[in-house]
Amino acid sequence: MTAIKGSCLCGGVKYEITGPLGSAANCHCSMCRKQHGAAFRSRAGVDPADFHWIQGEELVTFYESSPGTHRGFCSRCGSPIANKIAPTAVTGGGIARMGVQLGGLDDDPGVRPAAHVYVASKAPWFTITDDLLQFDQMPPH
């Protein structure tokens, strides 16, 4: 597999993904909407062992938006980079999985969103017009 490269708007942060991306979805939760300033965030999961910083890791700031979920962004330009999700909010420690924004990838990730998640909290001014599956919350894995 060829590495998938990604970066922030200012180019200070660069990373690559050397393993397969997990399922991709469009997330409509209020936190993703606020983080991205858009109707939803298109994202895919990635195994933390497959995510590698190429440059600018020191520019990335993580914000704990909910227990165990840390949203990373470039401290210079504000671009969302990756989210780290702990195994559980109770046990904490380590990273169970990561989520990357498809919009931050410089290469074709080879995956496409298969569903809309957290549709119950979507922006009232946005209408979903495609035929992808829709879930009020996150469906079980």
ABEGO torsion letter per residue (X at the ends): XBBBBBBBAAGABBBBBABBBBBBBBBABAAAAAAAGBABBBBBBBBAAABBBABGAAABBBBBABBGBBBBBBAAAGBBABBBBBABAAAEEEBABBBBBAAABABBAGBBBABBBGAAABBAABBBABABBBBABBBBX
